[in-house]
Amino acid sequence: MSDFFKNVWTKRVISLLGIGYAAMVGWLAYMSIFYDLVVKEPTQLCVGISAVSVIALIVMLYTRKQLITKIVSIVLLPLLLLPLLMFFGEWGLLIPPLVVSLIIFFFSGLGETAKTVWGTVFLLLYLLGSLVYFLVTSLFAPSTVTTVVQEGVSPTGAYRYAVTETVDSSNGCTKVVVESSELDRDYSMVRFEVKGLSRNVKIERPLNKDVTIEWTIENRQDITAQILGISEDVEITLIDSQMDMLGKKAYRVTYSDGRSEELMQADYHAIVIPLTAEEKELLNTEKDEY
């Protein structure tokens, strides 16, 4: 049995498991870019991640002199930078892979010179990356204090909302923020909420303590009717390049005398058609021309 575990091909095959662990860390780095993390079961998550990390560490220490493990030992630390910055504070998720990455880097089969060079590179990467991240977040961080006073999801679960109160020098404001949850990743212990899809649907000044959230479903005709109720003159004007995108090079116009021609947008909208009394009644308008 000892000969089996000492066999170089056994170690090479088992070292492939290290790629799986590196892929898991890489997936976590990807998720940190596009999603916010919500931990639902902190204890269970920490135990699960720790168990997987211990197994991965044993495997990589056993195969530390194999090429694949050496490569994995170099890749893990850069991959962990983004999760450490984006999910800062979620130590139950971050500490186990960080410990594994540090141990396998120092105990891998890399030469001392290689470890010194790569260690210096990683140290600079972490220092500069952290500095840039905190400078950017501090630069764009609002100076006001915002508190979430109410949150929930729509009846269909397709959207979530939050009611926030912001205290500022103008007596503050109340916001209703809605964002899509259809792209979220929901697991038993964590939930990843997609970033960048939130919209402010209501802003009131000053603070409004009495906010009631209601969900309604409206079709396109109802929305159009509401828009027309605001103004009967709402229209969308497309430029020629937008017409090209729609595959429409020109407007075909047929006149009352029977002749027909194609006009570009500017010429088409310059046409003035006088309306008779019957036509005004048919179109339900008081305008004398169109």
N, C-alpha and C positions, 0 to 999 in steps of 0.2 A: 504493500500500500504506500509505503514511503517513497518507493521508486516512482510510483505514479505521480505523486505530488511534486517530486523533484524533476520530473520530465519537463523539458523546456517547452514542448508543444502543449502540455497541460497548462502551463503558465500563460502561454500566448493566447490560448482559447479563453481562459478565465479572465484575462486582462480586457477582453471585449466588454465585460460588464462595466468597466470604468467609463466606456463611451456612453453607456446608458445614463450613468450618474451625471456626466458632463452635459448630456442632452437635457436632463431634468433641470439643471441649473440654467442652461441656455433658454429653456422654455420660460423659466421664472423671470429671466432678464427681459425676454420679449414681452411678457405680460406686464412687467413694470412700466414699460413705455406707453402702452395703450390702455391700461386699466388701473383703477384704484383697488386697494385690497381691503376687504372687510372680513375679519376673522370671527367666525361664529362659535368655534369650539377651540379655545386657545390651548387647553391642556392636551386634548386628544391630538391636535395638530403638532404640538411640540414632541409628544411621545412618538407619533408616527414618523415625523421627519428625523428624529434622533435615531430610531431603529434602522431606517433605511441608510442613514449616514454611517452608522457603526458598521453595518454589513459592507457598504462600499469602501470604507476605510480599511477593513480587514482584507478585502479582495485586492485593493491597490497596494497595500503594504506587502502582501504575498507576491505580487507581480511587479514590484517597484523597479526592477531592472529591465523590464520589457519596454520596447519602444512606445507602444500605445499608452502605457501608464505614464511614461515620461512626458508624452505630449499632453495627456490629460492634466498632469500636475502643473503644466505651464498655462493651460487654458482656463482652469477653474477660477483663479483669482481675478482675471479681467472680467469674466462673465458675472462675477458676484458684485462688481462695482455698482451697476445700475440698480439691482434690487436693494442694496444697502442704502443707496441714496433715496430711491423712490418709496421704499417701504420702511423707512427709518423708524425704529421704535418697535417693530414687530419682531422682537428678539427670539421668540419661540420658533419662528420660521427661519431666521437668518443665522443665528449662532451655530447650529449643527453643521451646515455646509461650509461656513467660514472656518470652523475648527478643522474639518476634514481637509479643506484646501490648504491651510497652513501646514498641517502635519505632513501631508503627502508631498508638498513642495520641498520641505526640508529633509524628508527621509526618502525621497525618490532616488533613482539611480543616476541622476544628473551629476556631473562633476562639480567640484566646488567653484570653479571659475564660472560655469554656466549659472549656478545658483546665485552667485554674487551679481552677475550682470542682470539676470532676469529679476532678481529681488530689488535691485536699484530701479529698474524700469517700472516695476509694479508699485514701488513706493512713490515714485514721481507721479505715476498715473493716478493713484489714489489721492495724493495731495492736491494735484492740479484739478482733478475732476471734482473733488469735494469743494475746493475753493470756488471754481466757476459755478457750480450748482448753487451754492449758498449765496453767492453774489447775485446771480440772476434771480433767484427766488426772493431775495431781500429787495432787489430793485423794483420788482413788479408786485410786491406784497402791498396790499392796501393799508393805509394808515388808520382806517376806521375799524371799529370792533363790530363783527357780525355774529349774531347768535341764531342758531336754528331753533325755532320754537314749535314747529310742527312738521311732520313728514309722514309719508305713506305712499301707497301705490294705487294705480287706477283699478277699477273692477276687473278689467281683462288682464291686468298684470303687465301690459305693454309699456306703461309709463310709470315713473315715480315722481313725486313732487316734494318740495321742501318750502316751508314758509320761514323766511329769515327776517330778523330785525337788525338794522344797521344804525348805530349811534354815531352821529356826526355833528358838525357845527350848524346844520340847517334843520334842527329838530328831528333828525333821523328819517328813516324810510322803512317801509315794509315791502318785501319782494316775495313773489310767488315764482319759484323756479321749477320748471318741468324738464325732464330728460328721458330719453328712450331707454328702456331696460331690455329690449329684445336681443341686444348683442351681448348682454352680460353672460358671464360663465358662473353658474351656481353649482357648487359641490357641497358635499356633506359637512365639511369643516370650514370652508372658506367660500367667499363669493368675490368675483372680480367684476367690478363695475366699470364699464367703458367710459373713457374720458372724452371731453370735448363735444358732447351732444346736449348740454344743458342750455336752456333758453329762459330768459326772464319774460314771463307772460303777463305779469302785473307788477307795477311799481307805484306805491302810494306814499305821498308826503303830506303831513308828518306821519309818525308811527300810527298804525292802525292795530289795536289790540284785538279787535273783533273780526276775525277772518274766517269765512266759511268756504270750504272747498266742495264744489259740485262737479261731477263728470257727466257730460252729455255727448251723444253721438249725432253728428249732423252730416248730411250728404252734400255733394257739391252744389246742388241746386239751392239748398238753404243758405250755404255760405255766399253764393253769388247774389242771392236776394238781399242778404245783409249788406254786402258791398254796394249794391245799387241803391239801397236805402240810404246809405251815407251820401252818395252823389250819383246822379243819373248820367254824369258826363265822364265816368271812369272809362278809360280806354288804354290799350297797350299798343305802343308804337314800336315797331321793329325796324332796325336799320337794315341796309342792304346786306351786310355781312351775316346778320341773323337770319334774313330771308334765305340766303345761300345755304346756311346750315340746315334749314327746313326743306331744302330742295325746291324752293320757289324763287324763280328768277324775276318774275314780274306779276302784275295783276292784270287779268283780262277783263276789259270793260266793254259792255255792249250798250250802245246809245239807243235812244228812242227811234232814230231814223233807220236802225237796223245794222249800221256799221259797227265793227268790233276792232279793238286794238289792245296791245299789251303796254302797260305803263309801269315804270319803276315807282318805288314807294313815294318819293317826294311829289311826283306828278299826280299820282293817284289820290293822295290826300289833299291835293290842291283843287280837286274837282268840286264844284259847288252845284248842287241840284236843287232847283226851286221846287217847293212842295205845294200841291194843290190842297184845297180844303178836304177833299176825300182822302188824300194821302196823309194829311196831318191827323185826321181822325183814325185812320188805319194804324198809324204808327204811335198814336196816343201821345202826341207832342204838340207844343204850342209854337215850335220853331217854324220859320217861314222857308228855311232852306236847310239842306243837309250836306 
